[in-house]
Amino acid sequence: TDSFSSYVRNIKNVCTHEQVSMIGLTSLKRKEVVMSFAQLSMGKQSITQNGALGYGAMGLTAFYGAPSSDEKAAQILKAAYDAGCRHYDTAEIYKSGNPVADNPNDIYNETVIGKFLKNLSRDSFTVGTKFLPMKWQNKSDYNTVKTALTNSLNRLGLDYADIYYSHRVASLENAKEFAHSAKRLQEEGLIKHIGFSEIIGKWLKECYAITPIAAVQQEWSLITRSLEDELLPVCSTLGVTIVAYSPLGRNLLSGVITEPPNDWRASLPRYSPENLKKNNELVKEVEAIATRHNCTAAQLSLAWLFHKAKEKNVQVLPIPGTTKIENLLSNLGATQISITPEEMLILEKIGSKVSGNRADDGYMQSGIEGHLSKEH
């Protein structure tokens, strides 16, 4: 459990935000679409969501370089809103400086989002934010969680969170403790829906017995499929939505990264010089299929995710992040792409050849891989 705390504590911001695009484009071929207002049911519960994708806001303030200016952040947030992409994902640790240390001089992601949302009708958007037990000495008791939630709501300028996640879980008992605490906060009207991130299916079932869980936020992409065997069947049975973070493999599937980036991704195995070279060859294979659909590799990768979720009988809400409006609009075009069963198999064969784990050992030990190894 300390591994994740150490991991985020050591992350350094070493480049300007303009040097990093979380979701890039590989060609001028784009399918752009403005999503219409729609109702997305978050699990068996209803949560208002405009469009088929949410917006992962982390990169505005954390892990991908210097924070965006208020003006630039507002531009991309407004572009998302105008395009119908109105579910905003954030967290208490998405900030400049040390993610797990409180510093009033840091720029908090929640604050940036709150500035944008303050003039909008509350029923026109949804916000998900997260509580990290490791920031609070692995405590998830009611008083601790309420303190963290109150801080988050104050930064967001909101009376309630549409969904509140436990960002990680230290153990099964820690997860169950959060479920009990969140249930009370839900009854008080401070939370509409309850979620977890990086939890295994076995533990999810026990937490669901305490209170309905609307969603699990988990990394899921063509090159990261570690959730499919154990977690997805439980989510399908319970009707729990998967909120898919890093659906483009932290921009790897865009095909635009030719050198290890000057940010925290440089520490990830897939971005080592040797592995990046191999992985870019795989992306070229994805691009070859994308060309037949007149779309980008990124769009095709997102389309694969929608098709895979349907195949697995789970609802998915991908939350790609970007600081570029053109990439945001391009991502939305993924919903218009139809992939044949034969192409699905080819894409999955390509994805299975990815070189390197999704993250370093510390990150993975605090995630589903570590929890599964302890259970087995």
N, C-alpha and C positions, 0 to 999 in steps of 0.2 A: 504493500500500500504506500510505503514511503517512496517507492520508485517513481511514481507519477509526480509527486510533489518535487522530487529532485529534478525530474525531467523538465517540468515547466519552469522551475526556479532558474535553470541554467540556460534557458533559451535567450539568445541575444538578437537584438534588432541591429543588423549590420548593413542594411542598404536602404535606399529611399524607396518609398512605396511605389513611386512611378516606375521603378526598375522591375517590378514584379506584377504580372497579371495572373491572377489565380485561374482564370479561365480564358485562354487565348484562342485565336482562330488560325487555321492553317492555310486558308485560301479565301478568295473573295466570294466563293459560292456559299450563299447563306439562305436559309429559309427562315424568314422572320414572320412572326404572327403575334398579334395582340390578343391575349387571352381574355375571354369574356368572364364576367362574374359567375362563379359557380360555388356550390356548397360541397366542401370536402368533409366527409365524416371521419373524424380522428378516432379510429377504432370503432367501437360500437357507440361512441358518443359523437355529437355534432360539434364541429368547430368551423367557423367561417373561414374559407380560404378562397382567394381569388386566383384562378389559374391552377395549372398542374404542377408548378414548381414554387418553392419558397425561396427566400433570399437569405443565404448564410452571410451574416455581416461581420464575422470575425476579422477578416482581412482589412477592415477599415481602420482598425486600431492596434492589431496585435499580430505578431509572428511572421508577417510578410513585409517588414520594413517599417519605416517611420509612419506614424498615423496620418491618415488623410486630413486635409484641412476641413473645417466645418462646411465650407462652401462646396468642396468636391464631394464630401460625404453626402450632403443634402442633394446634390445633383443625381447621384446614382440611386439613392433611396427614393427620390421622386420618380426617376425613370422606371424603377421597379413598380412603384405604386401605379403610375399611369398605364403601365403595360399589364396591369392586373396581377402582378406578382406581389401579393400583400401579406404574406406570412413572413415575419422577420425573426430570424434566429440569432440569439445573443447569449451571453453568459457573464457571470460576475468576474471571471478571470480573463475575459477578453479586453485587455487594456494595455497601455504602454507601461514600461517598467516591469518589475517583478510581478508575475501573474498572481502569486499567492500571498503577496504582502500588500496591506492597505497603505496607500499614499495619496493624500488629497491633491497632490500635484500631477498625478497620472491622468491620462486621458482614458476614460472608461467608455467602452463600446455602448453600454446601456445609456449613458448620458448623451452620446452623439445621436443615437436613435431617438431618444426622448425629445431632443430639440426639434427633430423633424416631425414627430408625430403629434406634437402639442396642438397644432392647428387643424388636425384632421378629426373627422367624426369617429368616435371610438368604435362604432360597429362596422367601420369600413376596412379594418385591418385586424390582424392577430399577431401576438408576440409570444415567443417562447424563450424563456431564459433558464439558467441552470445554477444549481447549488453544488459546490464541490466539497465533499466531506473532508478531503485531505487538507483543505485550507482551514478547516475548523477542527483539527486534531482528531479526525475520523469520527466526529460526533454528528449524529443525525437526529438528535432528540428534538422535541417540539420547540423549545425555547431557542436553540441554536438555529434551526431551520427558519423559524419565524424572524429572527434577527437578520439573517442573510436575505430572506425574501423582502423584508421591509426595506433594507438597503437598496436592493435591486429595483423595487417599485419606486422608491424616491428618485433614483437616478433616471428611471424611465418616465417619471411623471405620470404614472398610472395608478389606478386603484386596485387593479388585479392583473395577474398574468393569465393569458389564455391557456398556456401549458407551462408547468414547472417541472424540470427534470432533476434527478440526481445525476450529476455529470459523470461520475464514476461511483462504484460501490466498493467498499473495502472488504466486504464479506457478505454472506447471506444475512446474517443478523443485522448488519449495517443497512442493507437494502430494506429489510422488513421494518426497521426503525424509521427509515425515511417514509415508507408507505403509511405508517401510523401517523407520523407528524403531518405529512401532506394531506392526509384525509381530514384531519382537524382543520387545517388551514383552508381546505376546500369548503368545509362546512361553514367557515367564517366568511366565505366570499372572496378570499384573497387569491384563490387559484380556481380556474375553471376546470382544468384537466391536469392529470398527473402522468409523468413519464420517467423513464430511465434511459441512461446511455451506457453502452458497454456492459450489459447484463446478459447472463446466459438464460436460456429458456427454462431450465429447471428452477432457477431462482425467481424468474418472472412469474411462474405459476403460483409460487408461494406468496408473492407480493399481491398478485391479482386476487387471491383468496381474502386478503385484508381489505382491499379497495380496488375498484376497476382502474386499470392502467390503460390510458388512451394510446400511448405511443412509446416506441423504443427508438432512440436516435443511435444509429449504428453506421459505421463506414460500410458502404456497399457500392461496388462498381464492377466493371468488366474484369478488373485485375485484383479485386479484393472481394472474395466470396466466402470468407470464413464463417459468416452467420448462417449460411444456407442449410446446413445439415441439422444443427441442433436448435437454433433460435427460431428460424422461420416456421417450422411446423407448429410450434407453440403459438406464435403470433397469428397464424392462420386459424387455428382452433379457437383462440380467444377473441379474435377480431381486433388485434392490436396493430396499429399502423406502424410501418417502418419509416422513420424520417431519415433519409439517406444522406449522411454527410460525406464530403469528398467523393461525390459521384463521378468525378473525372480524375480520380487518383492524384489529387493536389496538382492538377494541371498537366500531369504526365500524358494523359490521353489526348491532349490538344495537339501534341506534336511540335510545339513551338520552343521547347526547352532543349537546347543543344549542349549546354554546359551546366554543371551543378550550380544551382542558384545561390546567390549571396544572402541567404536567409536560413531559417531553421531547417528547411528541407535538405540542406547540405549534409545534415546528420542522419538522414534517412537512407537505409540500405539501397533503395531503388534509385537513388540519385547519386550514388558513387560514380565516378567517371566510367568505370568498367561496366557497371550495371546499366547506367543511363544509355550508353552506346547500344547495348543489346536491346533495351526496352524501346528505344526509338526505332529500331528495325521492326519491332512488333507493331508499333503505331503506324508505320508505313503500310503494313498489311491491312490494318483497319481503314486507313485512308483509301486504299484501293477499292474496298467495298463501298466506302462512303461516296466515292466518285460516281458509282453507278446510281446512287440515290440523289445526286446533285446536292450533297450536304457535306459538312465537315466531319472529321473524326470525332470531335467533341459531341456534335449533335447525334451522330450514330451511336456513340457510347451511352448517351442519355436515353436514346430510343430503346437500346438493348435493355436498359434497366426497367423501363416501363413494361416491355414485353415479358421480362423475366418475372416481375412481380405478378403479372397476370397468370403466368404459368404456375407460380407457386401459391396462387390464391391468397395473396396479401396485398393490402393497399400500401402504396409507396408515395412519399412526398420527398423528392430530391431537393436539397437546399444548396445548390452550387453558389459560390460567392465570386464576385468580381468587382473591380473598380472601374471597369470600362462598359459604357452603355451599349456599345455594339455587341459585346460578348453576352451581355444580359439578354438582349433581344434575340440573338442567335440561339441561345440556350432554349428559349421558349419554343423555337421552331422544331425542337426534337419531338414534340407531340404529334407532328404531322407526318412522321416517317414510319412506314410499315416495313417490317423485316420478316423475311420468310423463315420457316423452320430450319431450312438448310443453312441460311445465313447465320441464324442464331448459333448453330452448332459450330460453324467455322469461326465465328467471333469468340466463342467460348474456348475453342482450342487455342486460338491466338492468346487470349487472356491468361490461360493456364501456364503459358511459358514465360510469364513475367519473372524477371530476375530480381531477387531481394525481397525481404519481408516488407510489410506495409509501414513499419516503424521500427525503432530500436527496441532492445529487449525490455527496458524499463517501461516504455509506453505499453508494450504488448502484455507485460505481466500484470498491469493494472486494468487491462481490458479483457475481452472474452477469451482470448487465448490462454491467459494466465488463470482465469477462473475455471476454464474447462480442464486444464492440466491438474488443478487441485482436486477437482471432482473425480478424475479418473486415476 
